[in-house]
């Protein structure tokens, strides 16, 4: 499976801790991430991560284009809903594209837990047949 990681600044440490906890599961999949998030997760976990630009430099748009081309199977996008973001339209674009292309997306740690356990059980294997 191809998994994308994105985290707002206030949620980057949470993403790192999440990926440390589930490193064993994530290591069996292809991981890509926006620049800073990918760097922090790779340093903390040793996971091989394809890094795009930082989110504010267009990394979120690079991931969005992969979602649009059905090259991403799951998105972990830990959002900070309490702080206004200048690139909020890009966030909404990712959510919309995931809905259009039936890509499972977690926007917080609670849904992240559900998706990662579903991934481990094989609940998302249907994505392999969609592509």
PAPA-283552 format. One record per atom (N, C-alpha, C, O): residue number from 0; chain; atom name; x, z, y. Coordinates in pm, whole numbers, plus 50000, padded with zeros to 5 digits. Each point is the difference from the previous one (the first is absolute). Layout:
i, ch, at, xx, zz, yy
NUM, A, CA, X, Z, Y
...
***
This chain:
i, ch, at, xx, zz, yy
0, A, N, 50084, 50000, 49882
0, A, CA, 49916, 50000, 50118
0, A, C, 50088, 50000, 50124
0, A, O, 50109, 50056, 50001
1, A, N, 49841, 49881, 50103
1, A, CA, 50067, 49998, 50130
1, A, C, 49929, 50099, 50092
1, A, O, 49882, 49986, 50031
2, A, N, 50193, 50115, 50013
2, A, CA, 49944, 50109, 50078
2, A, C, 50064, 50001, 50138
2, A, O, 50123, 49994, 50012
3, A, N, 49795, 50013, 50093
3, A, CA, 50049, 50006, 50137
3, A, C, 49985, 50142, 50053
3, A, O, 49899, 50066, 49978
4, A, N, 50205, 49980, 50092
4, A, CA, 49999, 50132, 50063
4, A, C, 50007, 49986, 50151
4, A, O, 50086, 49929, 50053
5, A, N, 49823, 50137, 50015
5, A, CA, 49999, 50003, 50147
5, A, C, 49964, 50143, 50039
5, A, O, 49913, 50061, 49938
6, A, N, 50153, 49992, 50165
6, A, CA, 49965, 50135, 50046
6, A, C, 50021, 50009, 50150
6, A, O, 50104, 49961, 50052
7, A, N, 49797, 50090, 50016
7, A, CA, 50017, 50030, 50143
7, A, C, 50107, 50108, 50014
7, A, O, 50029, 50072, 49905
8, A, N, 50029, 49938, 50213
8, A, CA, 50111, 50093, 50023
8, A, C, 49968, 50142, 49955
8, A, O, 50083, 50065, 49936
9, A, N, 49800, 49983, 50095
9, A, CA, 49963, 50138, 49966
9, A, C, 49978, 50019, 49850
9, A, O, 49989, 50113, 49953
10, A, N, 50006, 49779, 49971
10, A, CA, 49973, 50007, 49856
10, A, C, 50119, 49954, 49915
10, A, O, 49990, 49996, 49877
11, A, N, 50121, 49971, 50186
11, A, CA, 50116, 49950, 49924
11, A, C, 50054, 50105, 49903
11, A, O, 50030, 49968, 49885
12, A, N, 49982, 50156, 50159
12, A, CA, 50050, 50105, 49911
12, A, C, 49905, 50021, 49883
12, A, O, 50045, 50025, 49888
13, A, N, 49826, 49967, 50136
13, A, CA, 49901, 50011, 49893
13, A, C, 50018, 49887, 49900
13, A, O, 49992, 50022, 49879
14, A, N, 50032, 49856, 50170
14, A, CA, 50023, 49886, 49911
14, A, C, 50126, 50023, 49917
14, A, O, 50000, 49972, 49880
15, A, N, 50105, 50077, 50182
15, A, CA, 50124, 50028, 49928
15, A, C, 49974, 50101, 49888
15, A, O, 50041, 49979, 49886
16, A, N, 49891, 50130, 50146
16, A, CA, 49971, 50103, 49900
16, A, C, 49911, 49945, 49888
16, A, O, 50019, 50034, 49883
17, A, N, 49884, 49884, 50153
17, A, CA, 49912, 49937, 49901
17, A, C, 50082, 49913, 49905
17, A, O, 49981, 50005, 49879
18, A, N, 50109, 49915, 50176
18, A, CA, 50081, 49910, 49918
18, A, C, 50101, 50075, 49915
18, A, O, 50031, 49956, 49889
19, A, N, 50020, 50156, 50160
19, A, CA, 50087, 50085, 49916
19, A, C, 49920, 50051, 49881
19, A, O, 50048, 49997, 49887
20, A, N, 49831, 50050, 50139
20, A, CA, 49916, 50056, 49894
20, A, C, 49963, 49896, 49894
20, A, O, 49989, 50032, 49882
21, A, N, 49993, 49844, 50161
21, A, CA, 49955, 49895, 49909
21, A, C, 50105, 49891, 49977
21, A, O, 49967, 49886, 49968
22, A, N, 50157, 50151, 50050
22, A, CA, 50112, 49906, 49985
22, A, C, 50001, 49935, 49861
22, A, O, 50028, 49881, 49987
23, A, N, 49941, 50197, 49911
23, A, CA, 49998, 49946, 49864
23, A, C, 49901, 49888, 49982
23, A, O, 50029, 49901, 49933
24, A, N, 49854, 50112, 50127
24, A, CA, 49898, 49895, 49992
24, A, C, 50041, 49882, 50088
24, A, O, 49997, 49886, 49955
25, A, N, 50041, 50142, 50168
25, A, CA, 50035, 49894, 50093
25, A, C, 50119, 49917, 49953
25, A, O, 50008, 49881, 50030
26, A, N, 50084, 50180, 49898
26, A, CA, 50121, 49930, 49956
26, A, C, 49969, 49886, 49903
26, A, O, 50085, 49913, 49979
27, A, N, 49798, 50086, 49963
27, A, CA, 49961, 49894, 49905
27, A, C, 49929, 49884, 50069
27, A, O, 49948, 49910, 49933
28, A, N, 50051, 50091, 50201
28, A, CA, 49929, 49897, 50074
28, A, C, 50088, 49945, 50112
28, A, O, 50104, 50058, 50032
29, A, N, 49853, 49830, 50027
29, A, CA, 50070, 49941, 50114
29, A, C, 49946, 50064, 50127
29, A, O, 49880, 49999, 50025
30, A, N, 50211, 50057, 50053
30, A, CA, 49959, 50071, 50121
30, A, C, 50052, 49927, 50123
30, A, O, 50116, 49959, 50004
31, A, N, 49798, 50024, 50095
31, A, CA, 50042, 49950, 50130
31, A, C, 49947, 50097, 50105
31, A, O, 49905, 50075, 49975
32, A, N, 50155, 49922, 50143
32, A, CA, 49960, 50095, 50103
32, A, C, 50041, 49949, 50137
32, A, O, 50085, 49912, 50013
33, A, N, 49852, 50144, 50089
33, A, CA, 50047, 49975, 50135
33, A, C, 50137, 50067, 50012
33, A, O, 50033, 50090, 49923
34, A, N, 50046, 49866, 50175
34, A, CA, 50141, 50036, 50011
34, A, C, 50037, 50146, 49990
34, A, O, 50073, 50039, 49909
35, A, N, 49878, 50042, 50183
35, A, CA, 50039, 50140, 50003
35, A, C, 49945, 50076, 49881
35, A, O, 50070, 50082, 49940
36, A, N, 49806, 49893, 50025
36, A, CA, 49941, 50066, 49884
36, A, C, 50079, 49966, 49874
36, A, O, 50032, 50088, 49921
37, A, N, 50000, 49786, 50062
37, A, CA, 50077, 49957, 49883
37, A, C, 50137, 50064, 49994
37, A, O, 50046, 50040, 49894
38, A, N, 50018, 49970, 50221
38, A, CA, 50133, 50060, 50007
38, A, C, 49994, 50147, 49959
38, A, O, 50080, 50046, 49918
39, A, N, 49826, 50028, 50138
39, A, CA, 49987, 50143, 49970
39, A, C, 49967, 50023, 49853
39, A, O, 50057, 50089, 49937
40, A, N, 49851, 49833, 50009
40, A, CA, 49961, 50017, 49860
40, A, C, 50115, 49963, 49907
40, A, O, 50027, 50070, 49903
41, A, N, 50042, 49820, 50126
41, A, CA, 50112, 49958, 49916
41, A, C, 50111, 50104, 49999
41, A, O, 50056, 50031, 49895
42, A, N, 49975, 50025, 50222
42, A, CA, 50104, 50102, 50008
42, A, C, 49963, 50126, 49923
42, A, O, 50086, 50063, 49938
43, A, N, 49787, 49974, 50065
43, A, CA, 49956, 50123, 49935
43, A, C, 49980, 49986, 49850
43, A, O, 50014, 50097, 49926
44, A, N, 49953, 49782, 50029
44, A, CA, 49963, 49981, 49859
44, A, C, 50097, 49915, 49920
44, A, O, 50005, 50011, 49877
45, A, N, 50071, 49905, 50190
45, A, CA, 50085, 49906, 49929
45, A, C, 49923, 49878, 49950
45, A, O, 50057, 49916, 49930
46, A, N, 49816, 50074, 50105
46, A, CA, 49920, 49883, 49959
46, A, C, 50053, 49874, 50069
46, A, O, 50047, 50004, 50114
47, A, N, 49944, 49885, 49815
47, A, CA, 50034, 49872, 50060
47, A, C, 49876, 49952, 50076
47, A, O, 49894, 49980, 49942
48, A, N, 50122, 50002, 50188
48, A, CA, 49887, 49966, 50086
48, A, C, 50034, 49878, 50084
48, A, O, 50104, 49998, 50067
49, A, N, 49811, 49902, 49930
49, A, CA, 50014, 49887, 50089
49, A, C, 49950, 50044, 50136
49, A, O, 49883, 50038, 50015
50, A, N, 50205, 49957, 50084
50, A, CA, 49963, 50050, 50133
50, A, C, 49974, 49884, 50095
50, A, O, 50076, 49903, 50006
51, A, N, 49815, 50110, 50066
51, A, CA, 49967, 49905, 50106
51, A, C, 50039, 50061, 50133
51, A, O, 50066, 50104, 50004
52, A, N, 49895, 49833, 50103
52, A, CA, 50026, 50056, 50133
52, A, C, 49925, 50131, 50016
52, A, O, 49908, 50030, 49924
53, A, N, 50130, 50048, 50175
53, A, CA, 49922, 50119, 50033
53, A, C, 49860, 49957, 50040
53, A, O, 49980, 49887, 50045
54, A, N, 49925, 50202, 49939
54, A, CA, 49861, 49966, 50029
54, A, C, 49979, 49948, 50140
54, A, O, 49928, 49901, 50019
55, A, N, 50133, 50164, 50080
55, A, CA, 49979, 49958, 50138
55, A, C, 50073, 49871, 50034
55, A, O, 49979, 49942, 50107
56, A, N, 50108, 50011, 49804
56, A, CA, 50069, 49874, 50020
56, A, C, 49942, 49888, 49915
56, A, O, 50053, 49889, 49997
57, A, N, 49837, 50139, 49933
57, A, CA, 49933, 49896, 49922
57, A, C, 50002, 50019, 49850
57, A, O, 49950, 49915, 49926
58, A, N, 50109, 50194, 50026
58, A, CA, 50004, 50024, 49856
58, A, C, 49863, 50013, 49938
58, A, O, 49978, 49956, 49887
59, A, N, 49929, 50106, 50185
59, A, CA, 49864, 50012, 49949
59, A, C, 49935, 49862, 49989
59, A, O, 49921, 49976, 49909
60, A, N, 50113, 49933, 50182
60, A, CA, 49947, 49864, 49993
60, A, C, 50063, 49923, 49884
60, A, O, 49934, 49916, 49939
61, A, N, 50192, 50112, 50031
61, A, CA, 50063, 49936, 49885
61, A, C, 49931, 50043, 49871
61, A, O, 49976, 49918, 49912
62, A, N, 49991, 50210, 50078
62, A, CA, 49927, 50048, 49883
62, A, C, 49859, 49941, 49998
62, A, O, 49950, 49962, 49894
63, A, N, 49986, 50031, 50223
63, A, CA, 49866, 49941, 50007
63, A, C, 50000, 49856, 49949
63, A, O, 49906, 49959, 49932
64, A, N, 50197, 49966, 50100
64, A, CA, 50005, 49861, 49953
64, A, C, 50013, 49994, 49849
64, A, O, 49945, 49910, 49937
65, A, N, 50128, 50184, 50003
65, A, CA, 50012, 50006, 49854
65, A, C, 49867, 50040, 49936
65, A, O, 49965, 49951, 49892
66, A, N, 49962, 50138, 50175
66, A, CA, 49867, 50037, 49951
66, A, C, 49911, 49875, 50001
66, A, O, 49929, 49974, 49903
67, A, N, 50076, 49951, 50205
67, A, CA, 49919, 49880, 50013
67, A, C, 50032, 49893, 49897
67, A, O, 49915, 49918, 49967
68, A, N, 50207, 50084, 49982
68, A, CA, 50043, 49903, 49898
68, A, C, 49989, 50058, 49859
68, A, O, 50051, 49941, 49905
69, A, N, 49882, 50173, 50081
69, A, CA, 49981, 50068, 49871
69, A, C, 50133, 50035, 49932
69, A, O, 50011, 49991, 49877
70, A, N, 50087, 50048, 50201
70, A, CA, 50130, 50039, 49946
70, A, C, 50017, 50151, 49996
70, A, O, 50105, 50050, 49958
71, A, N, 49794, 50024, 50085
71, A, CA, 50002, 50146, 49998
71, A, C, 49882, 50047, 49915
71, A, O, 49888, 49948, 50014
72, A, N, 50136, 50149, 49898
72, A, CA, 49895, 50050, 49910
72, A, C, 49943, 50135, 50042
72, A, O, 49890, 50036, 49959
73, A, N, 50186, 50038, 50122
73, A, CA, 49954, 50132, 50042
73, A, C, 50074, 50036, 50128
73, A, O, 50118, 49969, 50016
74, A, N, 49812, 50098, 50076
74, A, CA, 50061, 50042, 50126
74, A, C, 49984, 50151, 50016
74, A, O, 49890, 50054, 49985
75, A, N, 50221, 50011, 50044
75, A, CA, 49998, 50141, 50039
75, A, C, 50032, 50003, 50149
75, A, O, 50115, 49981, 50039
76, A, N, 49785, 50041, 50043
76, A, CA, 50012, 49994, 50145
76, A, C, 49957, 50135, 50056
76, A, O, 49883, 50021, 50031
77, A, N, 50212, 50070, 49982
77, A, CA, 49969, 50133, 50050
77, A, C, 49990, 49995, 50151
77, A, O, 50099, 49987, 50071
78, A, N, 49777, 50023, 49977
78, A, CA, 49970, 49983, 50142
78, A, C, 49986, 50135, 50069
78, A, O, 49964, 50100, 49939
79, A, N, 50065, 49898, 50190
79, A, CA, 49980, 50117, 50085
79, A, C, 49877, 49972, 50086
79, A, O, 50011, 49931, 50102
80, A, N, 49873, 50120, 49860
80, A, CA, 49877, 49967, 50074
80, A, C, 49986, 50074, 50133
80, A, O, 49910, 49970, 50078
81, A, N, 50178, 50126, 49948
81, A, CA, 49985, 50083, 50120
81, A, C, 50081, 49950, 50119
81, A, O, 49980, 50048, 50112
82, A, N, 50108, 49858, 49867
82, A, CA, 50084, 49949, 50109
82, A, C, 49972, 49852, 50021
82, A, O, 50009, 49921, 49906
83, A, N, 49958, 50042, 50216
83, A, CA, 49974, 49860, 50032
83, A, C, 50128, 49918, 49982
83, A, O, 50109, 50045, 50038
84, A, N, 49878, 49836, 49905
84, A, CA, 50115, 49915, 49975
84, A, C, 49985, 49870, 50079
84, A, O, 49891, 49944, 50006
85, A, N, 50217, 50008, 50055
85, A, CA, 49991, 49874, 50073
85, A, C, 49976, 49880, 49907
85, A, O, 49946, 49898, 50043
86, A, N, 50093, 50115, 49830
86, A, CA, 49980, 49889, 49907
86, A, C, 49881, 50025, 49906
86, A, O, 49999, 49953, 49886
87, A, N, 49903, 50120, 50162
87, A, CA, 49879, 50031, 49922
87, A, C, 49930, 49874, 49946
87, A, O, 49951, 50003, 49887
88, A, N, 50044, 49887, 50189
88, A, CA, 49938, 49879, 49943
88, A, C, 50069, 49952, 49873
88, A, O, 49934, 49947, 49910
89, A, N, 50198, 50071, 50081
89, A, CA, 50071, 49962, 49878
89, A, C, 49957, 50087, 49883
89, A, O, 49989, 49953, 49887
90, A, N, 49988, 50175, 50139
90, A, CA, 49952, 50091, 49896
90, A, C, 49865, 49954, 49948
90, A, O, 49977, 49996, 49879
91, A, N, 49935, 49970, 50211
91, A, CA, 49866, 49954, 49961
91, A, C, 50009, 49868, 49923
91, A, O, 49920, 49976, 49910
92, A, N, 50176, 49940, 50126
92, A, CA, 50019, 49873, 49930
92, A, C, 50039, 50025, 49855
92, A, O, 49950, 49933, 49910
93, A, N, 50138, 50162, 50066
93, A, CA, 50041, 50033, 49862
93, A, C, 49880, 50051, 49921
93, A, O, 49979, 49958, 49886
94, A, N, 49943, 50130, 50173
94, A, CA, 49881, 50052, 49932
94, A, C, 49902, 49888, 49969
94, A, O, 49945, 49994, 49890
95, A, N, 50034, 49917, 50206
95, A, CA, 49907, 49887, 49979
95, A, C, 50050, 49909, 49889
95, A, O, 49922, 49960, 49914
96, A, N, 50207, 50006, 50089
96, A, CA, 50055, 49912, 49897
96, A, C, 49990, 50061, 49860
96, A, O, 49972, 49931, 49903
97, A, N, 50051, 50199, 50089
97, A, CA, 49985, 50067, 49870
97, A, C, 49856, 49991, 49951
97, A, O, 49976, 49980, 49881
98, A, N, 49929, 50035, 50210
98, A, CA, 49860, 49987, 49962
98, A, C, 49968, 49857, 49956
98, A, O, 49932, 49979, 49900
99, A, N, 50115, 49923, 50175
99, A, CA, 49973, 49859, 49968
99, A, C, 50057, 49961, 49864
99, A, O, 49936, 49929, 49923
100, A, N, 50185, 50119, 50048
100, A, CA, 50070, 49960, 49878
100, A, C, 49991, 50102, 49886
100, A, O, 50071, 49988, 49901
101, A, N, 49842, 50112, 50115
101, A, CA, 49981, 50103, 49896
101, A, C, 50131, 50068, 49960
101, A, O, 50029, 50015, 49882
102, A, N, 50048, 50024, 50218
102, A, CA, 50125, 50071, 49977
102, A, C, 49972, 50150, 50018
102, A, O, 49954, 50041, 50106
103, A, N, 50072, 50040, 49793
103, A, CA, 49981, 50144, 50016
103, A, C, 50096, 50054, 50108
103, A, O, 50119, 49969, 49999
104, A, N, 49827, 50110, 50092
104, A, CA, 50080, 50056, 50109
104, A, C, 49970, 50149, 50016
104, A, O, 49884, 50043, 49997
105, A, N, 50223, 50034, 50019
105, A, CA, 49987, 50143, 50027
105, A, C, 50046, 50024, 50142
105, A, O, 50110, 49959, 50038
106, A, N, 49807, 50107, 50041
106, A, CA, 50036, 50026, 50140
106, A, C, 50039, 50146, 50023
106, A, O, 50030, 50039, 50113
107, A, N, 49969, 50040, 49781
107, A, CA, 50040, 50141, 50011
107, A, C, 50050, 50046, 49864
107, A, O, 49989, 49927, 49901
108, A, N, 50065, 50193, 50094
108, A, CA, 50060, 50047, 49875
108, A, C, 49895, 50020, 49890
108, A, O, 50032, 49984, 49882
109, A, N, 49846, 50051, 50154
109, A, CA, 49896, 50022, 49899
109, A, C, 49970, 49870, 49925
109, A, O, 49996, 50000, 49877
110, A, N, 49983, 49891, 50195
110, A, CA, 49974, 49873, 49932
110, A, C, 50128, 49946, 49937
110, A, O, 49994, 49928, 49900
111, A, N, 50121, 50106, 50157
111, A, CA, 50127, 49962, 49939
111, A, C, 50015, 50060, 49861
111, A, O, 50044, 49932, 49907
112, A, N, 49918, 50195, 50079
112, A, CA, 50005, 50067, 49870
112, A, C, 49909, 49929, 49899
112, A, O, 50039, 49978, 49885
113, A, N, 49842, 49987, 50158
113, A, CA, 49906, 49932, 49911
113, A, C, 50057, 49866, 49955
113, A, O, 49997, 49968, 49881
114, A, N, 50056, 49954, 50213
114, A, CA, 50054, 49869, 49965
114, A, C, 50122, 50010, 49910
114, A, O, 50013, 49923, 49905
115, A, N, 50077, 50170, 50124
115, A, CA, 50123, 50009, 49921
115, A, C, 49969, 50043, 49856
115, A, O, 50064, 49953, 49906
116, A, N, 49839, 50136, 50078
116, A, CA, 49960, 50040, 49864
116, A, C, 49927, 49887, 49930
116, A, O, 50017, 49980, 49879
117, A, N, 49902, 49945, 50195
117, A, CA, 49935, 49883, 49942
117, A, C, 50101, 49894, 49960
117, A, O, 49985, 49935, 49896
118, A, N, 50117, 50047, 50184
118, A, CA, 50109, 49906, 49969
118, A, C, 50068, 50041, 49869
118, A, O, 50026, 49916, 49915
119, A, N, 50002, 50212, 50070
119, A, CA, 50066, 50052, 49880
119, A, C, 49913, 49980, 49876
119, A, O, 50052, 49968, 49893
120, A, N, 49817, 50049, 50121
120, A, CA, 49908, 49984, 49886
120, A, C, 49973, 49855, 49965
120, A, O, 49949, 49971, 49892
121, A, N, 50085, 49937, 50198
121, A, CA, 49971, 49859, 49975
121, A, C, 49869, 49954, 50062
121, A, O, 49955, 49889, 49973
122, A, N, 49984, 50196, 50109
122, A, CA, 49872, 49964, 50061
122, A, C, 50011, 49881, 50095
122, A, O, 49899, 49936, 50030
123, A, N, 50219, 50033, 50017
123, A, CA, 50018, 49890, 50095
123, A, C, 50056, 49874, 49934
123, A, O, 50035, 49904, 50068
124, A, N, 49973, 50095, 49799
124, A, CA, 50055, 49884, 49930
124, A, C, 49918, 49873, 50024
124, A, O, 50051, 49890, 49984
125, A, N, 49823, 50126, 50054
125, A, CA, 49917, 49883, 50031
125, A, C, 50062, 49915, 50109
125, A, O, 49975, 49880, 50006
126, A, N, 50107, 50181, 50081
126, A, CA, 50067, 49925, 50106
126, A, C, 50091, 49892, 49944
126, A, O, 50017, 49894, 50060
127, A, N, 50042, 50133, 49825
127, A, CA, 50089, 49902, 49937
127, A, C, 49926, 49872, 49964
127, A, O, 50058, 49891, 50002
128, A, N, 49815, 50121, 49965
128, A, CA, 49920, 49884, 49961
128, A, C, 49943, 49927, 50121
128, A, O, 49971, 49880, 49993
129, A, N, 50011, 50191, 50118
129, A, CA, 49950, 49939, 50122
129, A, C, 50100, 49900, 50054
129, A, O, 49964, 49891, 50044
130, A, N, 50163, 50148, 49950
130, A, CA, 50105, 49910, 50049
130, A, C, 50013, 49886, 49904
130, A, O, 50082, 49911, 50020
***
